Amino acid sequence: MSIRVLALIPFAVAISLALSAIVDAVGLPLFLDTTGTILATTLLGPGAGIVTGVLTSTVNSLRNPTFWPFVAIQIIVALYAWLAARRGWFRSLRTAVPAGLLLGVIASVTSTPISYFVFGCSTTGGIALTTKLGQLIGLSNLGACFFGSFLSDFGDKAVTFALVTTILHALPRRTAARFPLALRAVGRA
Amino acid sequence: MRRLHPFTLLTLAVVLPALAWILPAPWGGAGTLITAMALLLTPGASPGFGAARTAVITAAPFWFFLYLLHGVGGMVSTGLRLSTMIASFVWLVAILPPARLVEAMVAAGWPVSAAFLFSATLQAVPALRERAQRLVDAQRCRGLATRGGPLVRLRALRALALPLVLSALHDVDERTLALETRGLVAGARRTALAPPADHRGEQALRWLLVLSCAVLLVWRVA
């Protein structure tokens, strides 16, 4: 593991967790807790992204242990972000937002079994209430759980992808030069 | 209890929730929750009522939402398991300072990079949270509208998140230089300043706990 990777990962984890203060300030129903994972992957590759994701879940679990079972989602997000970077989906918001929406679908499909079997779909207030809504419109328990996860993940991942794309394009030239993978991801190399 | 080796404390905090899910509900979950609460409340050896209150406050919403979604039966069986997990982790966080865990990792021969990542992350998170709050206050002073329609809020999110992330990436450059100057390289060995004692009895206890979990899991699946 290079020194730059070692130096970046703690900040990437901190970005994921510090963004909650900004989300609270603007009052949007978002988590943005995978921003650091996606950013680390686009800057330094999937290894850095996976370590960032695992550490994000670990540190978040110290505050609220219910985050830990979702560590697998962070790994999936890192791998998907790597694919997105290689395919050039971070080149503009026009490609990043649909890519984020697709990640929202993948994340909700993978998080539903964890949410259902471990938490009975009670992970957060928003997810529990949308799951209840799903039950009321006649979905099965598992279907309602997917419905709740889908509604929360869908928009969140699209905004996260858009945010990372904006960050990559706003990188100062000197900083960007130190991250050749990021230059490739936005189509400048 | 505080004198136990960090790995023993970690094993206890992981094994209790594992047992809560492995053992049949609701009695398995009830037993593990009673054990976890006893760890939190044992006089003289535990973090005390403050930590117990944190565990109860964290677990309470789950009980409410579980009742809303699954009724009394589902609330009790899943609630006991979730509460065990929450109480065990709250106990662990309250009783084990991260610096002691890092010392134990170094003494056990973990790579220096793993120990660094863990301790550096724990330092970076509160620092960046504080910076995010300062940015929110500063941008509001400059007249940034953070409330309104979704587009206004998304624009505000961009105006707040961008400086936070770019300043963090700037810090990465400084940190890289500092680490290179201090000779932090992969494969380097560090000497723990005050390694926690790891007695044979504790090592045996850890293996016993993990093996018990495995045996019970096989019994439940079979």
Interface residues (C-beta under 8 A of the other chain):
Chain A: M1 S2 I3 R4 L6 A7 L8 I9 P10 F11 V13 A14 I15 L17 A18 L19 A21 I22 V23 A25 V26 G27 L28 L32 T35 L39 V51 L55 V59 S61 L62 N64 P65 T66 W68 V118 F119 G120 C121 S122 G125 A128 T131 K132 Q135 N141 V159 L163 T166 I167 A170 L171 P172 T175 R178
Chain B: W21 T58 P61 F62 F65 L66 L68 L69 H70 G74 T78 L82 M85 I86 S88 F89 V90 V93 S113 F116 L117 F118 A120 T121 L122 Q123 A124 V125 A127 L128 R129 R131 A132 Q133 L135 V136 R140 T146 R147 P150 R153 L154 A156 L157 R158 L160 A161 L162 L164 V165 L166 A168 L169 H170 D171 V172 D173 R175 T176 L179 E180 L184 V185 A186
